[in-house]
């Protein structure tokens, strides 16, 4: 296979194969894409048999031009040792189910020998395809993009979804704080849930969505620190026999240098860990909202 940076391309056992190492991917950083043509029932059978092959630390997903195998292991060296046998298993399953290989268009299944062939770039994955199929797919993409562009943004509805996600993450952050932790996981939860609800509530998945979800989540994480200290001040006031409200107790305690120092330190830590959570999620979010203009 020819290798270029974190991608590889070549022909294995008569099938067009791409490999991609995704450094930002946590669960299955190595992706193996195998191009072939088969009807849905055959694809389902292939996926079922691959899952039944008991390949450790793996996932199976369909893509438009074939199938994607996600792989992982404790170390790269261990994964490399297993890779040959994994590919043999997968290729045997694909071949015995009659999936059509590199001599056929993965989209329409027609022989490449009788068609004009074009190598497409589908999100960095190289796929040879009938030019007529390429033109049809590009026309469909252009239509979908036009419909997406004309659809309402629904910022307010989307913001409500992002806010609910942020509040849930903030509550989780408060719970963690009371058991002695400040962690990035709260922000990751807020962003993931906020993104899902933003789109569920009708918001458009674009770069503005990313900004709204991230800012809303960050504000909720910082507010969670404030709420935690207000609750703590209220509890302390009740224990001292004071009739002050929690907010009044917090304002009173902030006059104490040690209390205010702890508050601002925890606020800074919350901001730091929130920033880590944002960095962990932003790559995924930007990839999610990126729209394809054509496949070549």
N, C-alpha and C positions, 0 to 999 in steps of 0.2 A: 504493500500500500504506500502511496505517496503521502508524506506528512508535511503539513504546513501549520506552524505554531501549535495550537491545541486541537487541530482537526486532522483527520486522515481519510483518504479515499482510495478505493480499489475494487477489484473483482475477486470474490471468494466463492469457489465452487459454483461458478456460473451466475452469481447474484451480485448486484451492485451494492456495495457496503460503504457506509460512512461511519466514522467514529469521532466522538467529541468529548473532550475532557472539560467539564464545567467546574471551575474552581470555586464558584460561589454556591454550588449545589451541595447541600448537606447530606442528603440521604443516598442518592445514586449519582455520583459525580461523573462516572463514565457511561456515556450513551452510545449504543451500537444501533445504527439505523440500517435496516435491510430492505431494499426495494424489491417489490414483486407485485404481480397482479393476481388477484383471487377474488371470488365473490364473498359476500359477507359470511355465509355459513362456513366456508373454508377458513376464512380469517379467524372466526370464532373457535374453530376446531384447533387451529394452529396455536392460538393463544392459550387455550385450555391445556393442550399437551405440553407446551413450554412451561406453564405454571406447575403441571404435574411432574415435570422432570426433576423437581427438587433442587433447582439451582440456588444455592445459598446467596443471601443478600442481593436479590434481584427483583426487578419489576418488569411488567410487560404492558405496553400501550400501543394502540393503533395510531398510525399517522396516515396522511392522505395517500402516500405512495408505498405503504407497506407496514412495517412494524418497528417499534423501538424497544430495545432491551436496556434497562438501567442496571448498572452493576456497582458493587461496592465491596470492600473488605477492610480488615484492620490496617493493613499496609498495602502500598502499591505493589511491592514485591510479591505478596501473596496473591493479589489479584492477577498479576501478570502470569504467574504459574498456572492459574486456573483458566486463563482466557482461551487457550487452544482447545481444551476439552469442552468448554462452554459453547464455543462457536461450532464445534463438531456436532454437539447435541442439537443446537438450534437449527443448523443447516439441514441435518437429517430429517427433522420434523417438518420443516418447510418443504423440502424436496419430496418427501413421501406423500405429502398431501396435494401434490401436483401444482403448487404455486408457480406461475410463469416468471422466469428469470430475466436476465439482461437483454435477451433477444426480443422481448415483448414490451410494449409500452405499459408502465405500471398503472396508468389511468384507464385506458380503454382496452388493453389486452391484445391489441393488434400487433402483428409482427413488425419489428423495426425495419426489416429489410425492404419493405414496400412503402415506407413512409419517410418524410423529411424529419430528421431527428434534431432536437435541440437540448443542450445540457442546461438545466435550470438551476437556479440558486434559491432554495427554499429555506430561509432562515439560516444560511450558511451551509446547508446540506446539498450536495451535488446529486442531481437526478436527471438521467436521460429520459426524454419524453417526446412523443409525437407532437410536431409543431401545431397541428390542428387542436390538440388537447391543451397545449400551452395557451394558445389564443383564446380558447373558450374559458379557461380558468382565469386568465387575466381580465377578460370581460366581466366575469362574475365578481372578481375582486373590486373592479372599478365601480360596479353597480352597488355593491355592499358599502364601499367607502363613501359614495355619494349619499346613500340613505343614512349612513351614520352621521355625516356632516350636517345633514338637514334636520336630524332628530333634535328635540329640545334638550338643553343641558340639565335642566331640573336641579339646579344647584341647591336650592333650599331642601328639597326632599332628600337629595344625596347627603347634605350636611347633617340632617337628622339621623341618618344611618350611621354616619361617621361619629356623631356625638354619642349615640348609644354604645358603639364600640369603645369609644374613649372612656365613657363612664364605667363600663364593665372592667376595662383594664385598670382604671383608677381604683375601683373597689378592691380588685385583686391586689393592687399595689399597697393599699392600706392594710389589708390582711397580712401581707408579707411583712410589712414594716412592724406590725405589732408582735410578730414572732421573730423579729430580729434581722430581716433581710431587706435590702434595696437591690433590685435586679432588673436587667434589661428585658426579661421575659414578659413583664407587664406591658411594656410598650409594644413588643412584638404581637402580643395578644390583641391589644387595642387596635393596632394598624390592620392586622389580618381580619378581625371581626368588623372593624369600621369599613374596610374596603368591600367586604362581602355585602354588608348592609347598605352601603352607599349605592351599589349597583342594584341590589334587591329593591330598594325604595325608588328606583327609576333614574338615578343619577348616571350621567354618561361617563364611561371609562376612558378618560383622557388625562393629560398632564395636570389639568386643573384639579381633577379628582385626587391625584397623588398629593398635590400641595394641600388641599383641604383636609384630607385624612391625616397627613403627617402633622400639620399645625394643630388640628383639633386634638389629636392623641397627645402631643407634647404638652399642650395647655392642661389637659386632664391629668397627666402625670404630675405636673407641678402643683396643680390644685389638690391632688391627693395628699401631698406633703402638708399643705396648709390645713386641710381637713383633719389629718392625723394629729397635728399639734393642737388644733382647737379642741378635738375630742379629749386628748391627753390633759390639756389645761382644765377642761370642764370636770374631768374625773378627779383631778388633784384638788380643785376648788370644793367639790362635794365632800371629799375625804377630810378637808380642812374645816368643814362646817360652814362654808361660805354660801351665800345665796346668789352669787354672781352667775350669770349665764355663761355658757362655754365660750362664746365670743368675747364677752367682757373679761373672762379669766385669761384668755389668750392675750388680749391687749395689755392686761396688767402684767402678765409674765414676760411679755416682750420688753418691758422696761428693765428686766434683769439681764445683765450682760451675758451671763453664762447661758441662759435659756435662749436668748436671741442668737448667740453664736452657734449653738447646736442647730437651731432652726435653719439658719442660712447655710450651714455646712451640709445639712441633709438636703436642702433645696438644690445646692450645687451638685451633690451626688446624684440626686434624681435626674437633674438635667444631663449629667454625664452618661448615666446608664440609659436614659431615654435616647440620647444621641447614638449610643451603641446599637440600640434596638432599631433606630431609624436606618442606620447604615446597613444593618442585617437585612432589612426589608426593602430598601429602596431599589435594589437591583431587580428584585422580583417584580415590584410594582411597575417600574419603567418598562420591563419586558412585557408585562401584562397589557399595558396600554399602547404599546407599539403596534401600528397597523401596517400590514404589508401592502405595497403599491402594485407589485407585480412579481412573477416568479422568473422573469428573464425574457 
